[in-house]
Amino acid sequence: MNLDQRLLTRLEEVQERFAAVDRELSDPATLGDLDRLKDLGIERAELEPTVVAGAELQRALQELADARELARSSSDPEMRQLAEEELAVLESRMDPLEQRLRGLLVPKDPLEDRAAVVEIRAGTGGDEAGLFAGDLLRMYRRMAERQQWQVSLIGMSEGIPGSIKEAVIEVHGRGAYGKLRFESGVHRVQRVPETESQGRIHTSAATVAVLPEAEEVDLEIDPQDLRIDVFRSSGPGGQSVNTTDSAVRITHIPTGEVVSCQDEKSQHKNKAKAMKVLRSRLLDRAIAEKEAERARERKLQVGTGDRSAKIRTYNFPQNRVTDHRIGLTLHRLPDVLDGDLDDIISALRLAQEQERLEGDE
């Protein structure tokens, strides 16, 4: 088995840095500098898992080479058979070891553990698109339960019973944005609507935008760049919601981004929610511009937030889910819609890691 030379080069760099950190930690001069000692300790702890995984892979490679040589050169049939059996076992271990090391060598996204703002909107397909958007909202809520994340509703506009025109949720938890960011894009559904008497399959769509929760230190918004309008809420919500000017619409003039919120009775709370979404959109815009620059020459656009392209199809008659970015097809649609997205997201992560390793040469 021949490993990617880029992978081995990165591993050598990490191993050399790990050895240099150990040497500095054992230097008597370092012991008197508590701040430096702390920084080196943190760096060593971050490098160690990669060094351990690399050593395990290198041992397996050496054992594989020894078994191949024995299988090739031994004149004893019994010994040759034993070597071939060991060879099969060792070869089955190589791919998981390589993928583990590859994941460790790719720098962690600094936004990985941020909360995620998820915006779901019905697209083409009328009421059926609204019903599908409702299915997606439930899917992400079920996914959050599986991951032990917390979900809070920022805003929702409903259509016919069971459907939504638009919903915005905030998801808090370890790895929330890091996993959900792969959901940005156009989701397409193919199924027979309950109202379809002829049994014809209809195609409809919904769009999903996943934004990292923005903190005030991430970007500064000039108040003079904002136009804030207040108006009377139009939807249900109790006696006072639609009788006072509590709804808020914020327009970011330089970019044209518009955010509205009318779910709360308090104008102040609606403004705070709208500002949170606006800040996340502006941060996402900045990230997308940066990633587009890095990915300009690449073919695979995993994780760039490009929402103009269809990313996934949910085909009910065939019990099939296909992610078009990596050509992955699963035939367990109910599980996926119940929030079991682990296989899809793991495959997308691996594709992204490969892309980043190639792009960071």
N, C-alpha and C positions, 0 to 999 in steps of 0.2 A: 504493500500500500504506500503510495507516494503522497505525502502531506503537502499542502499549499506552502510554498517557500515563504510567502509573506507572513504566514502564521508562525513559522519557525523563527523568522527574523524578529518578529515582535516578541516572541517568547524569550529569545536570547537577550533582547534589550531589557526586559523585565527582570530576568535572572541576574544580569549584570548590575542593575540598579539595586536589587535586593541585597546582593553581596556588598555593594558599596555602603548601603545603609547599615548593615551589620558591622562593617568595619568602623564606621563612624560612631556607632553606639558603643563599641568596645574601646574607643579612644578615651583616655583619661581626661582630655581637655573637654570632651562633650559632657562628661558627668557633672561638671561645674556649671553648665548652662541649662537650667531647668526648662526654659522655653524651647530650646533646640532639641532637648531630650524628648519633650512631649511631641513635637512635630515629627521627629524621626520615628517615634513609637507608633504614631497614627499612620504614617506612610508605610511602615513595615507591615502593620495589620492589614492594610489595603492590598499590598502586593502579595502577601503570603498565600492566599487561596489560589492565585494564578501560578505561583511557583510550585505549589504542591500538585496541582492538576497537570502542569507541564512535566514534572518529574514522573508522574504516573503514566502519562502518555509516552514519554521517552523510554521508560522501562518496558512498556507493552510493545513498542516498536522493536526494541532489541530482542525481546523474547520471540517476536514474530519472525525476525530475521534468522534467529538460531533454529527455530522450528522448521523454517523453509530449507535451510541448509541441511538439517538432519534428514528431512524427507527426501531431499534431492540426492544426497551422497551416501546414505546408509545402505549397506548391502544386506542387512538383516531385515527380512520382510515384516517381522513383528514390530521391530523398532520403527520401521518406516510407517507402519500403520498407526502406531501411537503418535508419531510426530504429525501425521496428517490430521488426526483427531484433535490434537492440541492446536494445530494451525486453524482449524475451523472455529474453535472456541475463541482464540485470540482475535481472529478477523471480525467476529461478531461484537467484540468489545471496542473495536477501534472507532467506529462512527460516534457512539455516545461520548467517548473520551474526547474526540476531536471537537464535537459540538459544545461540550462543556467548556473546553479551553477557549474556543472561539468566542463564546458568550462572555467569558471573564476578560478577554483581551479588548473587547469593544468598550470604550469609555461610557460610563453610565450617563444617561440623559439627566442633566441637573433638574429638570422639571418632572422627573419620573414619579415622585411621591406627592406632587401637587394635587389639590382637589381638581376635579374636572367639571366644567360647565358643558352640559350636553343639550344641544338644540335639535329637536326633531320636527320636521315640517312635512305635511302631506304634499305630494307632487302631482304628477299627471295621473288621472284615473278616477277623478270624482270621489264619490263616497267610499269606494273600495280603497282608494289611496289613504283616506282618513282612517279607515279600519286598520289598514296595514301600519300606519304610523302609530296607532294605538298598540298594535302587537309589538312594535319595536320598543315602545316605552316600557311595556311589561317585561320584555326580554332583558332590558338593561336593569330594571329593578330586580329581577330574579338573579341576574348576574351579580349585582351588588350584594344580595343576600348570601350567595355562595362565597363571595370574597370577604364577607363580613365588613362591607363598606356601609356608610350611612348616606341616605338619599334625602334631599329636601327639594320640594317643588318651588321653583321661582315663578313660573307662570304657565298658564295653559288656556288655550282656546279650543272649545269642543265643537264637534259637528253633530252628526246624527248619533244616537245612542251607541256607545262603544268606539266611536271614532274621535280623532282629534285633528284640528287644523294645524296646531302648533303647540309644542310643549318644551319648556326649558327646565332642566333639573340640575342640581349641583350634587356631585358625588364626592364624598370625603373618605379617605382610607389609604392605606399603604399601597402604592403602585397604581392608584386610580387613573391618573392621567396617562401614565406609561402604558397601560393596557388599553384604555378606552380610545386613545388617540388613533388607533388603527381603524376605528369605526367611521371616521370622517369620509363622507362620500355619498353617492347615490345608491340606494338599496332598491332592488327591483323584486316584485313578487309576481308569480304566475300561478293563478288558481281559479277555480270556478266559484264566483260569488253566490251567496245564498239566494239572491234574487234572480239568478240566471236560470230560466226555465229550460233552455235548450242544452244546458250542460257545456257551454262553450268556455274555454279558458280565457280569462282576461289578464292583461298585463298592466300593472300600475306601479307607482314608485313613491318613495319618500326620501328626503335628504336628511342627513345627519351631520352636524358640525360639532366637533369636540374641541373645546378651548381649555387651556390651562388657566386655573384661577390666578388672576394677577394680583400681586401685592403692590402696595404704593411705591415700594422702592424699585419696582421693575420699570416703570415709566412714569413720567410726570405729565399730567394733563393740565393745560392752561385753562382756567375757568372761562377766559374770554373766547376760547374755542368751542364753547358749549352753548347751545340754545335749548332752554328748558321750558317746555309747555305743560300746563296742567289742564285737565279736562275731566268731564264726568264719566265715570266708569259705565260701560255699556252692558256688561254681562251680569249674571246672577251673583249674589254674594251677601245677601242680608239687607236689612233695612237702610243702613246708612251708606253702603258702598256706592250705589248708583244714584244717590241724591246729593252728593257733595263732590267738589272738584278734587278728588283724591288721586286720580290716575295721573301718571307722569310720562312724558315723552322727552327723551334727551337726544339731541342731534349733535354729533361731533362734526363741526363745520369743515375742517380740513379734509376729512376722509369721506364724509357723507354717511357715516354709520348712524343708524337710528335705532334706539332701543325704547320700547314702551313697557310699562308695568302698571297693572291695575288690580292686582290680586288682594292687596292689603287695604284696610279701611284708612290707614294713615298715609297721608301724602309723603311724609318723611321716610316711612319704611319703603314705599314704592320707589322713591328716588334712590335710596340706598341700594335696593335690588337692581335697579336699572343701571346704576353706576358700576356695580360689580360686573354685570354682563358686558357693559361697554368697555371696561378696562380689560377684561379677558379677550374681547374681540380685537382690541388694538394690539395687545401682546401677541395674539395668534397671527395677526397680520404681519408683525415685525419678524416673527419666527419663520413664517412661510416665505417671506422675501429672502431671508438669509439662507434657508434650505434650498430654495429655487436656484440661488446662485451656486451653491455647492453641487447641486444635482444637474446642472445644465447639460453636462455631457453624458449623463448616465441614462440607461434604458429603463431600469426599474425605479419606479417612483413610490416606493413603500414609505408611508409615514410623512409625506410632504404636505398633507392636508389639501390636496387637490380635490375639490368637491365637484368638479365639472364632469368627472368620468364615473361611469357605473362601476362600482367595486364588487357588488355581490348580488347574486340571484337566489331567491327562495322559491323553488319549484314544488308546489304541493302535490300534483299528480305523480311525480317521480320520487317524492320523499327526498328531495335533493337540495343541498346548499352548495353553491359554487362561488368561490372567491376568485374573481377574474384577475387580480393583480399577480397571483402566483399560480393560477391554474389548479387550485385545490378544490376537490369535490368530496363532500361527505353525504352519505345516504342515511341521515338521521335528523331530519328536519325538526321533529317535535323536541328533541333534546336541545338543539340550538336555540329554538324559540323559547325554551324554558331557562335560558341563561347559561347553558353549557357551551361557552365559546373558547375554552382552553386550547383545544387542538388547533383552531383557526388562528388564534392570537400567537400561539407558540410558533407555528409555521411562518407567520408574518414577521415575527421577531427574528427568526433565523435568517430570513431573506434580507431583512434590514441590516443585520449584523454583517452578512456577507458583503452587502453593498457598501457599508461604511468602511470595512476593511479594505475594499478595493479603492474606494474614493479617497482614503486618507493616506495613500502611498506617498 
